[in-house]
Amino acid sequence: MTASATVFKGHGIYTQQERNVMYIIVPTPQLFYLKKIVEKIDTNAFIVVHHVREVSGGTYVKRKKIQKRIHSNYSV
């Protein structure tokens, strides 16, 4: 299984504030764990889930590397 994430700057039209936006692709079985991590970090996070049939291009990092990075920064 693979996962991929991109962080980019967003600007809220209503709040007029800059925010970091994360676009994360994870296999469906990992979605539960990702949501738990996000909720622990930011209880006000806005989460949108899209079910995607195909992803191509870009760079994917193997799951163990992603988990190591997540767990080194945040504990669930």
PDB file of N, H, CA, C and O in Angstrom:
ATOM      1  N   MET A   1       0.842  -1.185   0.000  1.00  0.00           N
ATOM      2  CA  MET A   1       0.000   0.000   0.000  1.00  0.00           C
ATOM      3  C   MET A   1       0.880   1.239   0.000  1.00  0.00           C
ATOM      4  O   MET A   1       1.974   1.238   0.564  1.00  0.00           O
ATOM      5  N   THR A   2       0.394   2.289  -0.635  1.00  0.00           N
ATOM      6  H   THR A   2      -0.495   2.290  -1.094  1.00  0.00           H
ATOM      7  CA  THR A   2       1.152   3.526  -0.712  1.00  0.00           C
ATOM      8  C   THR A   2       0.327   4.703  -0.230  1.00  0.00           C
ATOM      9  O   THR A   2      -0.899   4.627  -0.149  1.00  0.00           O
ATOM     10  N   ALA A   3       1.001   5.773   0.084  1.00  0.00           N
ATOM     11  H   ALA A   3       1.997   5.835   0.018  1.00  0.00           H
ATOM     12  CA  ALA A   3       0.337   7.013   0.482  1.00  0.00           C
ATOM     13  C   ALA A   3       1.131   8.173  -0.085  1.00  0.00           C
ATOM     14  O   ALA A   3       2.318   8.035  -0.384  1.00  0.00           O
ATOM     15  N   SER A   4       0.486   9.299  -0.231  1.00  0.00           N
ATOM     16  H   SER A   4      -0.478   9.410   0.012  1.00  0.00           H
ATOM     17  CA  SER A   4       1.164  10.489  -0.735  1.00  0.00           C
ATOM     18  C   SER A   4       0.496  11.722  -0.129  1.00  0.00           C
ATOM     19  O   SER A   4      -0.709  11.724   0.120  1.00  0.00           O
ATOM     20  N   ALA A   5       1.281  12.761   0.103  1.00  0.00           N
ATOM     21  H   ALA A   5       2.260  12.759  -0.099  1.00  0.00           H
ATOM     22  CA  ALA A   5       0.726  13.991   0.674  1.00  0.00           C
ATOM     23  C   ALA A   5       1.404  15.205   0.055  1.00  0.00           C
ATOM     24  O   ALA A   5       2.589  15.173  -0.276  1.00  0.00           O
ATOM     25  N   THR A   6       0.637  16.266  -0.093  1.00  0.00           N
ATOM     26  H   THR A   6      -0.326  16.292   0.177  1.00  0.00           H
ATOM     27  CA  THR A   6       1.139  17.548  -0.570  1.00  0.00           C
ATOM     28  C   THR A   6       0.581  18.632   0.340  1.00  0.00           C
ATOM     29  O   THR A   6      -0.603  18.614   0.674  1.00  0.00           O
ATOM     30  N   VAL A   7       1.419  19.566   0.737  1.00  0.00           N
ATOM     31  H   VAL A   7       2.381  19.580   0.465  1.00  0.00           H
ATOM     32  CA  VAL A   7       0.980  20.704   1.551  1.00  0.00           C
ATOM     33  C   VAL A   7       1.126  21.957   0.697  1.00  0.00           C
ATOM     34  O   VAL A   7       2.161  22.175   0.068  1.00  0.00           O
ATOM     35  N   PHE A   8       0.082  22.773   0.683  1.00  0.00           N
ATOM     36  H   PHE A   8      -0.759  22.595   1.194  1.00  0.00           H
ATOM     37  CA  PHE A   8       0.168  24.040  -0.048  1.00  0.00           C
ATOM     38  C   PHE A   8      -0.557  25.118   0.742  1.00  0.00           C
ATOM     39  O   PHE A   8      -1.340  24.814   1.642  1.00  0.00           O
ATOM     40  N   LYS A   9      -0.301  26.361   0.412  1.00  0.00           N
ATOM     41  H   LYS A   9       0.335  26.609  -0.319  1.00  0.00           H
ATOM     42  CA  LYS A   9      -0.918  27.498   1.096  1.00  0.00           C
ATOM     43  C   LYS A   9      -2.304  27.750   0.522  1.00  0.00           C
ATOM     44  O   LYS A   9      -2.507  27.726  -0.692  1.00  0.00           O
ATOM     45  N   GLY A  10      -3.247  27.990   1.417  1.00  0.00           N
ATOM     46  H   GLY A  10      -3.082  28.010   2.403  1.00  0.00           H
ATOM     47  CA  GLY A  10      -4.600  28.335   1.008  1.00  0.00           C
ATOM     48  C   GLY A  10      -4.981  29.662   1.647  1.00  0.00           C
ATOM     49  O   GLY A  10      -4.368  30.083   2.628  1.00  0.00           O
ATOM     50  N   HIS A  11      -5.982  30.313   1.096  1.00  0.00           N
ATOM     51  H   HIS A  11      -6.480  29.971   0.299  1.00  0.00           H
ATOM     52  CA  HIS A  11      -6.444  31.594   1.622  1.00  0.00           C
ATOM     53  C   HIS A  11      -7.955  31.518   1.766  1.00  0.00           C
ATOM     54  O   HIS A  11      -8.671  31.335   0.782  1.00  0.00           O
ATOM     55  N   GLY A  12      -8.442  31.660   3.009  1.00  0.00           N
ATOM     56  H   GLY A  12      -7.860  31.809   3.808  1.00  0.00           H
ATOM     57  CA  GLY A  12      -9.878  31.601   3.266  1.00  0.00           C
ATOM     58  C   GLY A  12     -10.579  32.863   2.777  1.00  0.00           C
ATOM     59  O   GLY A  12     -10.233  33.969   3.192  1.00  0.00           O
ATOM     60  N   ILE A  13     -11.545  32.703   1.913  1.00  0.00           N
ATOM     61  H   ILE A  13     -11.826  31.805   1.575  1.00  0.00           H
ATOM     62  CA  ILE A  13     -12.290  33.853   1.395  1.00  0.00           C
ATOM     63  C   ILE A  13     -13.095  34.504   2.515  1.00  0.00           C
ATOM     64  O   ILE A  13     -13.144  35.730   2.612  1.00  0.00           O
ATOM     65  N   TYR A  14     -13.724  33.694   3.357  1.00  0.00           N
ATOM     66  H   TYR A  14     -13.684  32.697   3.278  1.00  0.00           H
ATOM     67  CA  TYR A  14     -14.547  34.228   4.442  1.00  0.00           C
ATOM     68  C   TYR A  14     -13.685  34.800   5.569  1.00  0.00           C
ATOM     69  O   TYR A  14     -13.932  35.913   6.033  1.00  0.00           O
ATOM     70  N   THR A  15     -12.673  34.044   6.011  1.00  0.00           N
ATOM     71  H   THR A  15     -12.472  33.140   5.633  1.00  0.00           H
ATOM     72  CA  THR A  15     -11.854  34.464   7.151  1.00  0.00           C
ATOM     73  C   THR A  15     -10.734  35.417   6.768  1.00  0.00           C
ATOM     74  O   THR A  15     -10.191  36.117   7.623  1.00  0.00           O
ATOM     75  N   GLN A  16     -10.385  35.448   5.485  1.00  0.00           N
ATOM     76  H   GLN A  16     -10.826  34.879   4.791  1.00  0.00           H
ATOM     77  CA  GLN A  16      -9.267  36.261   5.000  1.00  0.00           C
ATOM     78  C   GLN A  16      -7.948  35.860   5.676  1.00  0.00           C
ATOM     79  O   GLN A  16      -7.062  36.696   5.848  1.00  0.00           O
ATOM     80  N   GLN A  17      -7.820  34.597   6.054  1.00  0.00           N
ATOM     81  H   GLN A  17      -8.541  33.918   5.914  1.00  0.00           H
ATOM     82  CA  GLN A  17      -6.610  34.100   6.701  1.00  0.00           C
ATOM     83  C   GLN A  17      -5.925  33.061   5.832  1.00  0.00           C
ATOM     84  O   GLN A  17      -6.574  32.294   5.121  1.00  0.00           O
ATOM     85  N   GLU A  18      -4.586  33.052   5.905  1.00  0.00           N
ATOM     86  H   GLU A  18      -4.060  33.676   6.483  1.00  0.00           H
ATOM     87  CA  GLU A  18      -3.828  32.016   5.223  1.00  0.00           C
ATOM     88  C   GLU A  18      -3.832  30.757   6.055  1.00  0.00           C
ATOM     89  O   GLU A  18      -3.760  30.811   7.282  1.00  0.00           O
ATOM     90  N   ARG A  19      -3.917  29.635   5.392  1.00  0.00           N
ATOM     91  H   ARG A  19      -3.976  29.591   4.394  1.00  0.00           H
ATOM     92  CA  ARG A  19      -3.924  28.330   6.057  1.00  0.00           C
ATOM     93  C   ARG A  19      -3.066  27.367   5.258  1.00  0.00           C
ATOM     94  O   ARG A  19      -2.907  27.518   4.047  1.00  0.00           O
ATOM     95  N   ASN A  20      -2.514  26.378   5.945  1.00  0.00           N
ATOM     96  H   ASN A  20      -2.643  26.256   6.929  1.00  0.00           H
ATOM     97  CA  ASN A  20      -1.881  25.271   5.245  1.00  0.00           C
ATOM     98  C   ASN A  20      -2.965  24.272   4.882  1.00  0.00           C
ATOM     99  O   ASN A  20      -3.821  23.945   5.705  1.00  0.00           O
ATOM    100  N   VAL A  21      -2.926  23.791   3.655  1.00  0.00           N
ATOM    101  H   VAL A  21      -2.231  24.056   2.987  1.00  0.00           H
ATOM    102  CA  VAL A  21      -3.878  22.807   3.175  1.00  0.00           C
ATOM    103  C   VAL A  21      -3.095  21.538   2.853  1.00  0.00           C
ATOM    104  O   VAL A  21      -2.085  21.583   2.150  1.00  0.00           O
ATOM    105  N   MET A  22      -3.568  20.412   3.370  1.00  0.00           N
ATOM    106  H   MET A  22      -4.388  20.376   3.941  1.00  0.00           H
ATOM    107  CA  MET A  22      -2.919  19.137   3.079  1.00  0.00           C
ATOM    108  C   MET A  22      -3.834  18.325   2.176  1.00  0.00           C
ATOM    109  O   MET A  22      -5.022  18.158   2.448  1.00  0.00           O
ATOM    110  N   TYR A  23      -3.257  17.833   1.110  1.00  0.00           N
ATOM    111  H   TYR A  23      -2.291  17.968   0.889  1.00  0.00           H
ATOM    112  CA  TYR A  23      -3.970  16.932   0.207  1.00  0.00           C
ATOM    113  C   TYR A  23      -3.298  15.579   0.362  1.00  0.00           C
ATOM    114  O   TYR A  23      -2.136  15.414  -0.011  1.00  0.00           O
ATOM    115  N   ILE A  24      -4.017  14.616   0.907  1.00  0.00           N
ATOM    116  H   ILE A  24      -4.961  14.750   1.209  1.00  0.00           H
ATOM    117  CA  ILE A  24      -3.420  13.331   1.266  1.00  0.00           C
ATOM    118  C   ILE A  24      -4.168  12.209   0.554  1.00  0.00           C
ATOM    119  O   ILE A  24      -5.398  12.170   0.534  1.00  0.00           O
ATOM    120  N   ILE A  25      -3.400  11.310  -0.023  1.00  0.00           N
ATOM    121  H   ILE A  25      -2.401  11.342  -0.007  1.00  0.00           H
ATOM    122  CA  ILE A  25      -3.982  10.133  -0.663  1.00  0.00           C
ATOM    123  C   ILE A  25      -3.568   8.924   0.162  1.00  0.00           C
ATOM    124  O   ILE A  25      -2.379   8.655   0.333  1.00  0.00           O
ATOM    125  N   VAL A  26      -4.551   8.202   0.668  1.00  0.00           N
ATOM    126  H   VAL A  26      -5.517   8.420   0.529  1.00  0.00           H
ATOM    127  CA  VAL A  26      -4.279   6.984   1.436  1.00  0.00           C
ATOM    128  C   VAL A  26      -5.225   5.886   0.972  1.00  0.00           C
ATOM    129  O   VAL A  26      -6.321   6.169   0.488  1.00  0.00           O
ATOM    130  N   PRO A  27      -4.805   4.642   1.119  1.00  0.00           N
ATOM    131  CA  PRO A  27      -5.729   3.536   0.831  1.00  0.00           C
ATOM    132  C   PRO A  27      -6.899   3.591   1.810  1.00  0.00           C
ATOM    133  O   PRO A  27      -6.729   4.006   2.956  1.00  0.00           O
ATOM    134  N   THR A  28      -8.065   3.181   1.373  1.00  0.00           N
ATOM    135  H   THR A  28      -8.203   2.843   0.442  1.00  0.00           H
ATOM    136  CA  THR A  28      -9.267   3.224   2.206  1.00  0.00           C
ATOM    137  C   THR A  28      -9.084   2.600   3.588  1.00  0.00           C
ATOM    138  O   THR A  28      -9.572   3.169   4.564  1.00  0.00           O
ATOM    139  N   PRO A  29      -8.407   1.460   3.719  1.00  0.00           N
ATOM    140  CA  PRO A  29      -8.250   0.889   5.067  1.00  0.00           C
ATOM    141  C   PRO A  29      -7.466   1.789   6.027  1.00  0.00           C
ATOM    142  O   PRO A  29      -7.583   1.624   7.242  1.00  0.00           O
ATOM    143  N   GLN A  30      -6.676   2.727   5.521  1.00  0.00           N
ATOM    144  H   GLN A  30      -6.581   2.861   4.535  1.00  0.00           H
ATOM    145  CA  GLN A  30      -5.891   3.622   6.368  1.00  0.00           C
ATOM    146  C   GLN A  30      -6.622   4.923   6.706  1.00  0.00           C
ATOM    147  O   GLN A  30      -6.141   5.709   7.522  1.00  0.00           O
ATOM    148  N   LEU A  31      -7.768   5.151   6.091  1.00  0.00           N
ATOM    149  H   LEU A  31      -8.159   4.513   5.428  1.00  0.00           H
ATOM    150  CA  LEU A  31      -8.508   6.403   6.287  1.00  0.00           C
ATOM    151  C   LEU A  31      -8.894   6.622   7.746  1.00  0.00           C
ATOM    152  O   LEU A  31      -8.776   7.739   8.249  1.00  0.00           O
ATOM    153  N   PHE A  32      -9.345   5.597   8.422  1.00  0.00           N
ATOM    154  H   PHE A  32      -9.442   4.690   8.013  1.00  0.00           H
ATOM    155  CA  PHE A  32      -9.730   5.699   9.827  1.00  0.00           C
ATOM    156  C   PHE A  32      -8.567   6.246  10.665  1.00  0.00           C
ATOM    157  O   PHE A  32      -8.752   7.159  11.470  1.00  0.00           O
ATOM    158  N   TYR A  33      -7.369   5.682  10.467  1.00  0.00           N
ATOM    159  H   TYR A  33      -7.219   4.941   9.813  1.00  0.00           H
ATOM    160  CA  TYR A  33      -6.195   6.102  11.237  1.00  0.00           C
ATOM    161  C   TYR A  33      -5.780   7.528  10.900  1.00  0.00           C
ATOM    162  O   TYR A  33      -5.392   8.292  11.785  1.00  0.00           O
ATOM    163  N   LEU A  34      -5.861   7.884   9.631  1.00  0.00           N
ATOM    164  H   LEU A  34      -6.176   7.264   8.912  1.00  0.00           H
ATOM    165  CA  LEU A  34      -5.526   9.249   9.224  1.00  0.00           C
ATOM    166  C   LEU A  34      -6.466  10.252   9.887  1.00  0.00           C
ATOM    167  O   LEU A  34      -6.016  11.285  10.383  1.00  0.00           O
ATOM    168  N   LYS A  35      -7.759   9.960   9.901  1.00  0.00           N
ATOM    169  H   LYS A  35      -8.124   9.121   9.498  1.00  0.00           H
ATOM    170  CA  LYS A  35      -8.729  10.857  10.525  1.00  0.00           C
ATOM    171  C   LYS A  35      -8.473  11.016  12.018  1.00  0.00           C
ATOM    172  O   LYS A  35      -8.622  12.111  12.560  1.00  0.00           O
ATOM    173  N   LYS A  36      -8.088   9.931  12.685  1.00  0.00           N
ATOM    174  H   LYS A  36      -7.967   9.041  12.245  1.00  0.00           H
ATOM    175  CA  LYS A  36      -7.763   9.999  14.115  1.00  0.00           C
ATOM    176  C   LYS A  36      -6.555  10.892  14.361  1.00  0.00           C
ATOM    177  O   LYS A  36      -6.547  11.672  15.313  1.00  0.00           O
ATOM    178  N   ILE A  37      -5.541  10.790  13.520  1.00  0.00           N
ATOM    179  H   ILE A  37      -5.547  10.156  12.746  1.00  0.00           H
ATOM    180  CA  ILE A  37      -4.345  11.629  13.651  1.00  0.00           C
ATOM    181  C   ILE A  37      -4.709  13.096  13.458  1.00  0.00           C
ATOM    182  O   ILE A  37      -4.300  13.952  14.242  1.00  0.00           O
ATOM    183  N   VAL A  38      -5.480  13.380  12.412  1.00  0.00           N
ATOM    184  H   VAL A  38      -5.812  12.684  11.775  1.00  0.00           H
ATOM    185  CA  VAL A  38      -5.875  14.772  12.126  1.00  0.00           C
ATOM    186  C   VAL A  38      -6.696  15.337  13.279  1.00  0.00           C
ATOM    187  O   VAL A  38      -6.455  16.464  13.711  1.00  0.00           O
ATOM    188  N   GLU A  39      -7.651  14.581  13.777  1.00  0.00           N
ATOM    189  H   GLU A  39      -7.847  13.665  13.426  1.00  0.00           H
ATOM    190  CA  GLU A  39      -8.493  15.050  14.884  1.00  0.00           C
ATOM    191  C   GLU A  39      -7.679  15.324  16.143  1.00  0.00           C
ATOM    192  O   GLU A  39      -7.979  16.255  16.890  1.00  0.00           O
ATOM    193  N   LYS A  40      -6.650  14.513  16.378  1.00  0.00           N
ATOM    194  H   LYS A  40      -6.406  13.756  15.770  1.00  0.00           H
ATOM    195  CA  LYS A  40      -5.813  14.725  17.556  1.00  0.00           C
ATOM    196  C   LYS A  40      -4.979  15.997  17.425  1.00  0.00           C
ATOM    197  O   LYS A  40      -4.735  16.689  18.414  1.00  0.00           O
ATOM    198  N   ILE A  41      -4.544  16.303  16.208  1.00  0.00           N
ATOM    199  H   ILE A  41      -4.742  15.741  15.404  1.00  0.00           H
ATOM    200  CA  ILE A  41      -3.718  17.485  15.964  1.00  0.00           C
ATOM    201  C   ILE A  41      -4.566  18.750  15.923  1.00  0.00           C
ATOM    202  O   ILE A  41      -4.192  19.775  16.494  1.00  0.00           O
ATOM    203  N   ASP A  42      -5.722  18.674  15.238  1.00  0.00           N
ATOM    204  H   ASP A  42      -6.026  17.842  14.774  1.00  0.00           H
ATOM    205  CA  ASP A  42      -6.567  19.861  15.063  1.00  0.00           C
ATOM    206  C   ASP A  42      -8.035  19.446  15.121  1.00  0.00           C
ATOM    207  O   ASP A  42      -8.573  18.905  14.155  1.00  0.00           O
ATOM    208  N   THR A  43      -8.674  19.702  16.253  1.00  0.00           N
ATOM    209  H   THR A  43      -8.237  20.142  17.038  1.00  0.00           H
ATOM    210  CA  THR A  43     -10.078  19.305  16.422  1.00  0.00           C
ATOM    211  C   THR A  43     -11.019  20.091  15.516  1.00  0.00           C
ATOM    212  O   THR A  43     -12.164  19.683  15.318  1.00  0.00           O
ATOM    213  N   ASN A  44     -10.555  21.214  14.963  1.00  0.00           N
ATOM    214  H   ASN A  44      -9.625  21.546  15.125  1.00  0.00           H
ATOM    215  CA  ASN A  44     -11.379  22.020  14.063  1.00  0.00           C
ATOM    216  C   ASN A  44     -11.033  21.801  12.593  1.00  0.00           C
ATOM    217  O   ASN A  44     -11.491  22.551  11.731  1.00  0.00           O
ATOM    218  N   ALA A  45     -10.238  20.788  12.303  1.00  0.00           N
ATOM    219  H   ALA A  45      -9.866  20.178  13.003  1.00  0.00           H
ATOM    220  CA  ALA A  45      -9.822  20.538  10.920  1.00  0.00           C
ATOM    221  C   ALA A  45     -11.037  20.242  10.040  1.00  0.00           C
ATOM    222  O   ALA A  45     -11.993  19.592  10.463  1.00  0.00           O
ATOM    223  N   PHE A  46     -10.972  20.730   8.826  1.00  0.00           N
ATOM    224  H   PHE A  46     -10.195  21.258   8.482  1.00  0.00           H
ATOM    225  CA  PHE A  46     -12.009  20.490   7.824  1.00  0.00           C
ATOM    226  C   PHE A  46     -11.517  19.337   6.961  1.00  0.00           C
ATOM    227  O   PHE A  46     -10.497  19.461   6.284  1.00  0.00           O
ATOM    228  N   ILE A  47     -12.229  18.227   6.978  1.00  0.00           N
ATOM    229  H   ILE A  47     -13.058  18.127   7.528  1.00  0.00           H
ATOM    230  CA  ILE A  47     -11.806  17.020   6.263  1.00  0.00           C
ATOM    231  C   ILE A  47     -12.811  16.707   5.165  1.00  0.00           C
ATOM    232  O   ILE A  47     -14.017  16.662   5.405  1.00  0.00           O
ATOM    233  N   VAL A  48     -12.303  16.493   3.967  1.00  0.00           N
ATOM    234  H   VAL A  48     -11.323  16.529   3.772  1.00  0.00           H
ATOM    235  CA  VAL A  48     -13.135  16.088   2.834  1.00  0.00           C
ATOM    236  C   VAL A  48     -12.583  14.766   2.324  1.00  0.00           C
ATOM    237  O   VAL A  48     -11.376  14.634   2.123  1.00  0.00           O
ATOM    238  N   VAL A  49     -13.452  13.789   2.114  1.00  0.00           N
ATOM    239  H   VAL A  49     -14.433  13.896   2.277  1.00  0.00           H
ATOM    240  CA  VAL A  49     -13.028  12.480   1.633  1.00  0.00           C
ATOM    241  C   VAL A  49     -13.564  12.279   0.225  1.00  0.00           C
ATOM    242  O   VAL A  49     -14.764  12.397  -0.023  1.00  0.00           O
ATOM    243  N   HIS A  50     -12.664  11.976  -0.684  1.00  0.00           N
ATOM    244  H   HIS A  50     -11.689  11.880  -0.483  1.00  0.00           H
ATOM    245  CA  HIS A  50     -13.031  11.651  -2.067  1.00  0.00           C
ATOM    246  C   HIS A  50     -12.623  10.213  -2.321  1.00  0.00           C
ATOM    247  O   HIS A  50     -11.493   9.830  -2.019  1.00  0.00           O
ATOM    248  N   HIS A  51     -13.509   9.423  -2.861  1.00  0.00           N
ATOM    249  H   HIS A  51     -14.428   9.734  -3.106  1.00  0.00           H
ATOM    250  CA  HIS A  51     -13.149   8.067  -3.246  1.00  0.00           C
ATOM    251  C   HIS A  51     -12.646   8.125  -4.680  1.00  0.00           C
ATOM    252  O   HIS A  51     -13.377   8.502  -5.595  1.00  0.00           O
ATOM    253  N   VAL A  52     -11.400   7.749  -4.858  1.00  0.00           N
ATOM    254  H   VAL A  52     -10.806   7.443  -4.114  1.00  0.00           H
ATOM    255  CA  VAL A  52     -10.721   7.871  -6.146  1.00  0.00           C
ATOM    256  C   VAL A  52     -10.498   6.484  -6.728  1.00  0.00           C
ATOM    257  O   VAL A  52     -10.072   5.567  -6.026  1.00  0.00           O
ATOM    258  N   ARG A  53     -10.783   6.341  -7.988  1.00  0.00           N
ATOM    259  H   ARG A  53     -11.129   7.086  -8.559  1.00  0.00           H
ATOM    260  CA  ARG A  53     -10.581   5.051  -8.646  1.00  0.00           C
ATOM    261  C   ARG A  53      -9.164   4.900  -9.172  1.00  0.00           C
ATOM    262  O   ARG A  53      -8.627   3.793  -9.214  1.00  0.00           O
ATOM    263  N   GLU A  54      -8.562   6.002  -9.568  1.00  0.00           N
ATOM    264  H   GLU A  54      -8.998   6.902  -9.533  1.00  0.00           H
ATOM    265  CA  GLU A  54      -7.242   5.907 -10.186  1.00  0.00           C
ATOM    266  C   GLU A  54      -6.407   7.115  -9.832  1.00  0.00           C
ATOM    267  O   GLU A  54      -6.901   8.243  -9.821  1.00  0.00           O
ATOM    268  N   VAL A  55      -5.154   6.881  -9.547  1.00  0.00           N
ATOM    269  H   VAL A  55      -4.752   5.965  -9.556  1.00  0.00           H
ATOM    270  CA  VAL A  55      -4.184   7.948  -9.300  1.00  0.00           C
ATOM    271  C   VAL A  55      -2.971   7.635 -10.143  1.00  0.00           C
ATOM    272  O   VAL A  55      -2.481   6.505 -10.127  1.00  0.00           O
ATOM    273  N   SER A  56      -2.475   8.616 -10.880  1.00  0.00           N
ATOM    274  H   SER A  56      -2.872   9.533 -10.892  1.00  0.00           H
ATOM    275  CA  SER A  56      -1.279   8.381 -11.681  1.00  0.00           C
ATOM    276  C   SER A  56      -0.356   9.582 -11.574  1.00  0.00           C
ATOM    277  O   SER A  56      -0.785  10.693 -11.261  1.00  0.00           O
ATOM    278  N   GLY A  57       0.912   9.337 -11.840  1.00  0.00           N
ATOM    279  H   GLY A  57       1.261   8.434 -12.094  1.00  0.00           H
ATOM    280  CA  GLY A  57       1.905  10.405 -11.784  1.00  0.00           C
ATOM    281  C   GLY A  57       2.307  10.719 -10.357  1.00  0.00           C
ATOM    282  O   GLY A  57       1.809  10.104  -9.414  1.00  0.00           O
ATOM    283  N   GLY A  58       3.200  11.669 -10.199  1.00  0.00           N
ATOM    284  H   GLY A  58       3.604  12.170 -10.964  1.00  0.00           H
ATOM    285  CA  GLY A  58       3.633  12.074  -8.863  1.00  0.00           C
ATOM    286  C   GLY A  58       4.581  11.076  -8.233  1.00  0.00           C
ATOM    287  O   GLY A  58       5.073  10.155  -8.885  1.00  0.00           O
ATOM    288  N   THR A  59       4.826  11.281  -6.951  1.00  0.00           N
ATOM    289  H   THR A  59       4.427  12.030  -6.421  1.00  0.00           H
ATOM    290  CA  THR A  59       5.735  10.426  -6.208  1.00  0.00           C
ATOM    291  C   THR A  59       5.007   9.822  -5.028  1.00  0.00           C
ATOM    292  O   THR A  59       4.290  10.517  -4.309  1.00  0.00           O
ATOM    293  N   TYR A  60       5.187   8.557  -4.833  1.00  0.00           N
ATOM    294  H   TYR A  60       5.770   7.993  -5.417  1.00  0.00           H
ATOM    295  CA  TYR A  60       4.576   7.867  -3.713  1.00  0.00           C
ATOM    296  C   TYR A  60       5.673   7.344  -2.800  1.00  0.00           C
ATOM    297  O   TYR A  60       6.710   6.878  -3.273  1.00  0.00           O
ATOM    298  N   VAL A  61       5.451   7.418  -1.500  1.00  0.00           N
ATOM    299  H   VAL A  61       4.609   7.797  -1.115  1.00  0.00           H
ATOM    300  CA  VAL A  61       6.404   6.927  -0.513  1.00  0.00           C
ATOM    301  C   VAL A  61       5.811   5.682   0.111  1.00  0.00           C
ATOM    302  O   VAL A  61       4.619   5.639   0.417  1.00  0.00           O
ATOM    303  N   LYS A  62       6.640   4.670   0.301  1.00  0.00           N
ATOM    304  H   LYS A  62       7.608   4.704   0.052  1.00  0.00           H
ATOM    305  CA  LYS A  62       6.139   3.440   0.899  1.00  0.00           C
ATOM    306  C   LYS A  62       5.580   3.691   2.288  1.00  0.00           C
ATOM    307  O   LYS A  62       6.041   4.584   2.999  1.00  0.00           O
ATOM    308  N   ARG A  63       4.595   2.909   2.667  1.00  0.00           N
ATOM    309  H   ARG A  63       4.221   2.183   2.089  1.00  0.00           H
ATOM    310  CA  ARG A  63       3.843   3.088   3.909  1.00  0.00           C
ATOM    311  C   ARG A  63       4.733   3.163   5.146  1.00  0.00           C
ATOM    312  O   ARG A  63       4.488   4.005   6.010  1.00  0.00           O
ATOM    313  N   LYS A  64       5.741   2.328   5.265  1.00  0.00           N
ATOM    314  H   LYS A  64       5.940   1.644   4.563  1.00  0.00           H
ATOM    315  CA  LYS A  64       6.582   2.334   6.449  1.00  0.00           C
ATOM    316  C   LYS A  64       7.297   3.669   6.623  1.00  0.00           C
ATOM    317  O   LYS A  64       7.453   4.139   7.750  1.00  0.00           O
ATOM    318  N   LYS A  65       7.728   4.283   5.536  1.00  0.00           N
ATOM    319  H   LYS A  65       7.601   3.902   4.620  1.00  0.00           H
ATOM    320  CA  LYS A  65       8.390   5.583   5.626  1.00  0.00           C
ATOM    321  C   LYS A  65       7.410   6.649   6.101  1.00  0.00           C
ATOM    322  O   LYS A  65       7.767   7.485   6.931  1.00  0.00           O
ATOM    323  N   ILE A  66       6.182   6.635   5.589  1.00  0.00           N
ATOM    324  H   ILE A  66       5.892   5.957   4.915  1.00  0.00           H
ATOM    325  CA  ILE A  66       5.156   7.599   5.996  1.00  0.00           C
ATOM    326  C   ILE A  66       4.839   7.413   7.477  1.00  0.00           C
ATOM    327  O   ILE A  66       4.801   8.387   8.228  1.00  0.00           O
ATOM    328  N   GLN A  67       4.611   6.171   7.900  1.00  0.00           N
ATOM    329  H   GLN A  67       4.642   5.379   7.289  1.00  0.00           H
ATOM    330  CA  GLN A  67       4.288   5.915   9.300  1.00  0.00           C
ATOM    331  C   GLN A  67       5.417   6.371  10.209  1.00  0.00           C
ATOM    332  O   GLN A  67       5.163   6.932  11.275  1.00  0.00           O
ATOM    333  N   LYS A  68       6.642   6.143   9.811  1.00  0.00           N
ATOM    334  H   LYS A  68       6.848   5.687   8.945  1.00  0.00           H
ATOM    335  CA  LYS A  68       7.787   6.554  10.635  1.00  0.00           C
ATOM    336  C   LYS A  68       7.792   8.065  10.790  1.00  0.00           C
ATOM    337  O   LYS A  68       8.035   8.562  11.889  1.00  0.00           O
ATOM    338  N   ARG A  69       7.532   8.813   9.718  1.00  0.00           N
ATOM    339  H   ARG A  69       7.336   8.409   8.825  1.00  0.00           H
ATOM    340  CA  ARG A  69       7.491  10.274   9.778  1.00  0.00           C
ATOM    341  C   ARG A  69       6.340  10.762  10.653  1.00  0.00           C
ATOM    342  O   ARG A  69       6.515  11.672  11.463  1.00  0.00           O
ATOM    343  N   ILE A  70       5.172  10.160  10.489  1.00  0.00           N
ATOM    344  H   ILE A  70       5.030   9.421   9.830  1.00  0.00           H
ATOM    345  CA  ILE A  70       4.000  10.572  11.267  1.00  0.00           C
ATOM    346  C   ILE A  70       4.228  10.301  12.744  1.00  0.00           C
ATOM    347  O   ILE A  70       3.990  11.171  13.582  1.00  0.00           O
ATOM    348  N   HIS A  71       4.688   9.101  13.064  1.00  0.00           N
ATOM    349  H   HIS A  71       4.881   8.395  12.382  1.00  0.00           H
ATOM    350  CA  HIS A  71       4.863   8.737  14.462  1.00  0.00           C
ATOM    351  C   HIS A  71       6.009   9.485  15.111  1.00  0.00           C
ATOM    352  O   HIS A  71       6.016   9.646  16.331  1.00  0.00           O
ATOM    353  N   SER A  72       6.976   9.947  14.338  1.00  0.00           N
ATOM    354  H   SER A  72       6.970   9.816  13.346  1.00  0.00           H
ATOM    355  CA  SER A  72       8.067  10.711  14.943  1.00  0.00           C
ATOM    356  C   SER A  72       7.597  12.119  15.291  1.00  0.00           C
ATOM    357  O   SER A  72       8.166  12.753  16.180  1.00  0.00           O
ATOM    358  N   ASN A  73       6.571  12.619  14.609  1.00  0.00           N
ATOM    359  H   ASN A  73       6.109  12.105  13.887  1.00  0.00           H
ATOM    360  CA  ASN A  73       6.059  13.973  14.858  1.00  0.00           C
ATOM    361  C   ASN A  73       4.825  13.983  15.748  1.00  0.00           C
ATOM    362  O   ASN A  73       4.628  14.922  16.520  1.00  0.00           O
ATOM    363  N   TYR A  74       4.003  12.963  15.651  1.00  0.00           N
ATOM    364  H   TYR A  74       4.164  12.201  15.024  1.00  0.00           H
ATOM    365  CA  TYR A  74       2.751  12.925  16.379  1.00  0.00           C
ATOM    366  C   TYR A  74       2.527  11.529  16.916  1.00  0.00           C
ATOM    367  O   TYR A  74       2.809  10.549  16.226  1.00  0.00           O
ATOM    368  N   SER A  75       2.029  11.422  18.127  1.00  0.00           N
ATOM    369  H   SER A  75       1.800  12.218  18.687  1.00  0.00           H
ATOM    370  CA  SER A  75       1.681  10.105  18.651  1.00  0.00           C
ATOM    371  C   SER A  75       0.177   9.972  18.675  1.00  0.00           C
ATOM    372  O   SER A  75      -0.533  10.906  19.049  1.00  0.00           O
ATOM    373  N   VAL A  76      -0.305   8.822  18.278  1.00  0.00           N
ATOM    374  H   VAL A  76       0.271   8.063  17.974  1.00  0.00           H
ATOM    375  CA  VAL A  76      -1.752   8.600  18.192  1.00  0.00           C
ATOM    376  C   VAL A  76      -2.233   7.885  19.432  1.00  0.00           C
ATOM    377  O   VAL A  76      -3.424   7.603  19.559  1.00  0.00           O
TER     378      VAL A  76
END
